[in-house]
Each structure stands twice: as C-alpha cells, then as structure tokens.
Amino acid sequence: MNDFRPEQDLCEVRREFGEHGGVTPSISRSSTFTVMDPETMPEIFGGVRGPEEGGCFLYSRHFNPTVDILARYLSAMEGTEFAVCTASGMSAISCALLQICRSGDHIVSSDTIYGGTHALLNELFAQLGITTTFVDPRDPDNFKKAITPQTRVLFTETMGNPTLKFADIRALSKLAKANHLQLVVDNTFTPMMISPARLGADVVVYSLTKFINGASDLVAGAICATKAMIHQLMDLHTGRVMLFGPTMDPRMAYDIIQRLPHLAIRMREHSRRALAIGRRLDELGVPVTYPGLPAFRQHALATALINKGFGYGGMLTIDCGTRKRADDLLDELQNKEDFGYIAVSLGYFDTLMSCSGSTTSSEISEADQHKMGLSPGLVRMSIGYTGTLEMRIEQIERAVRRVGLVSN
Ligand SMILES: *Cc1c(COP(=O)(O)O)cnc(C)c1O
C-alpha cells in the first residue's frame, strides 16, 4: 500500500473564493474575454502569455477560469503538473491518444477495457491507420512482446472494465520508459484509491461521469499529464482538444468542483460496503469477484497499487453463468428487493448494475469477449452507499438464494 494522500494534495490547491467573497467559486460563463492592451494580443494568441503570465483568458474553448479551477484540483489529486477538462471521458481518451499517435503508429492496449474505447481503437483508429494489439493486462510481459518499432503508446485501465483485471502500473511504466513510449492509463474505476501518475504513468485519463462526479447527473472527462503535454493538447493551432473542441461547460465544472471535497469519503464508503457484500456472497458460495477478497487472483497486486485507507473500490461482479440467470438476478434485485437499479454507468450513491456482455461491452465481439474472460452471465455492480449495509446484505442474500446461486 502507498502512503500517497490525494485528499491532502487536493487541499493544497489555493482556495478560489467567489466574486463576492463566496465560499464557493464563481461560475464564469463568458465565452470570450476582453483584452485590455491590444499589444498583448499576438502573445496571448501564440499561447506565450496566459492568465498566469499577465495576459488574459482568451476564449472559453481554450481556457475558462471556472474549468481551470477544476483542472488544478484534478492535477493536484493526481500528482501531475497539469490537467485539461473535456466534455466526456471518451473525448479525453481520443484526444490524448491522437495527440501522441499519427497514422502508421501502433498502440499496445489491454484487452479488458471499456467497450467505447475498444471500438475507438479497434474500428476508428484502424481506419485512420493507427493499429492496436490487444493483450491480457495481468502480465506486463504480454505488453512487452507486442511492442514493435511503430509502437508509441501502452494503454490500460488500472482496474479493467468489467472483469476487474489489474495492470501492474509500475512495471508498465518501466517498460514504457525503456522503449520511449507513453503510458496512458484510464483510472475511471479507481480515483483517489489508485494514483497511476504517482506509480509512473505519463498520462491519466478520466471519465468524470462516474465516481468523481458521483451523482449520475452529468457527462465529463479529464486528461492529467505534464505541463508540456497539456500545452500541446491546448495549442491553438495544433492541439487536439482545441481542434476537436470537446469543451467542458463552466456550469459542469462548478458542479464537479463542489463534489470533489467528499470524493475521498465516498470512495471509502463504496469500498467498505462492496467488501462486506463481497465477503457475504463469498461465504454463501456465490461466484463473486471482488479485489478485496483474499481469493481474488491479483489480490496482492491490487494491495500494492492502492493508497492506504481507500480499500478495494466499489466494483464487484457476480458470474451468473447465463444471460437468463443474470436477468433473473437483476430483476429480483431491482423489482423485488429495491437493492439498486438496472442501469449502465457506475459510481452513483445508489447501486447500479448491468449485464456487461450485452450492454457496456456489446461493442466487443462474442469471440473477443470470450478471450478476455467475459462471461455472458456476468453482472457488474457499482455498490452504492444508501440505506443500511445490513439491509443491503439481507436483500442481496435473498435474491441470490431465489435465483439459485447459493452453493454453501
Ligand atoms: C464510462 C467510461 C468511459 C467513457 O466515459 P464517458 O464519460 O461516458 O465518455 C471510459 N472509460 C471507462 C473505464 C468508463 O467506465
């Protein structure tokens, strides 16, 4: 376990007061900003003179004061020099990868990734001449073997969606450095709990839509990296964030800023409850996968990656074997027990659950799903923290008994 204290680092960012001394920041909704001295315009446009260098904000696709506050908080949490916020997790991933890769380049990616990212790499990037080799992320050697002279990027999720396979970020970082590659990590499932940049990742991408915002009421993303990389992404003439334009609205930034202070508390509670539920299911002989259980194949690696005190996260899976039994379990849990909601996405205060193979991983072919160990009956749960834990355990216990998943 690591001693990193992302909460502490978050508090070290200078507090931004609102315009009238409010304890909350102001929402700056201007799309454009007044240049007081016309002589500074060329420097501002050249990106040489930003708001910190005596210039000013220029245009809100480039820089917006409220969105900038969120970026500073996120980079502090992550331990990177800088960050840029985007309109979604997908735009963060596509802009980051397209900033590094050109046509002819090659990516080695984990095969256990979000369906949208898989489609981006496998279909769209392939059409652009950027090819990807997918490997099992559990062994860094698999990445090593797939590297070619054209490789530019190693891509992985810290804890893969939905099979909860972990990637050894430290080992991948060493491999990337030895081969002059960029290690890009999607840390959407494990914010605060794991700090990939502190373990050696070059670029950390997020869907803020999930745990970080935590309220399932908006879609947003972010890229955390070095100052040089973020400047490249925001370059007025060549930056991918500038040119594709997935801009975050300042109102969204405000909402997320207001929820970051309790992210640590939420992550701990998601973890505490998921562990208790996982343990109970395990005792009952239900085929449950949770990284905090000693029987979890990569329990030792997970333990070595996490920051002290955050537990093993809010994600848990149950393998129901068949799609039919998965649907029966979901129906019981939502419609008879009120345990949670059948919905894609994760990181909400209520439990969200879905059958991954036919939903969030449906972009991945049946053969590829089989290869990555994704059973058609796999139910993915993002464990929430409403109600009492005792009541939740009773509800899920009754449901798994009724659908015949209990063997002990
Ligand atoms: C949801 C998700 C994404 C995509 O994020 P959006 O905000 O929906 O664009 C990417 N990676 C992971 C791991 C996700 O769970």
The ligand as an SDF file (V2000), in Angstrom:
LIG
                    3D

 15 15  0  0  0  0  0  0  0  0999 V2000
  -17.6740    5.4140  -18.8820 C   0  0  0  0  0  0  0  0  0  0  0  0
  -16.2700    5.1110  -19.1690 C   0  0  0  0  0  0  0  0  0  0  0  0
  -15.5970    5.7690  -20.2050 C   0  0  0  0  0  0  0  0  0  0  0  0
  -16.2830    6.7650  -21.0970 C   0  0  0  0  0  0  0  0  0  0  0  0
  -16.6160    7.9340  -20.4130 O   0  0  0  0  0  0  0  0  0  0  0  0
  -17.8020    8.9290  -20.8620 P   0  0  0  0  0  0  0  0  0  0  0  0
  -17.7470    9.9950  -19.8090 O   0  0  0  0  0  0  0  0  0  0  0  0
  -19.0730    8.1470  -20.8730 O   0  0  0  0  0  0  0  0  0  0  0  0
  -17.4470    9.4390  -22.2090 O   0  0  0  0  0  0  0  0  0  0  0  0
  -14.2660    5.4640  -20.3830 C   0  0  0  0  0  0  0  0  0  0  0  0
  -13.6200    4.5690  -19.6230 N   0  0  0  0  0  0  0  0  0  0  0  0
  -14.2410    3.9140  -18.6140 C   0  0  0  0  0  0  0  0  0  0  0  0
  -13.4720    2.9390  -17.7910 C   0  0  0  0  0  0  0  0  0  0  0  0
  -15.5810    4.1550  -18.3570 C   0  0  0  0  0  0  0  0  0  0  0  0
  -16.1920    3.4900  -17.3550 O   0  0  0  0  0  0  0  0  0  0  0  0
  1  2  1  0
  2  3  1  0
  2 14  2  0
  3  4  1  0
  3 10  2  0
  4  5  1  0
  5  6  1  0
  6  7  2  0
  6  8  1  0
  6  9  1  0
 10 11  1  0
 11 12  2  0
 12 13  1  0
 12 14  1  0
 14 15  1  0
M  END
$$$$
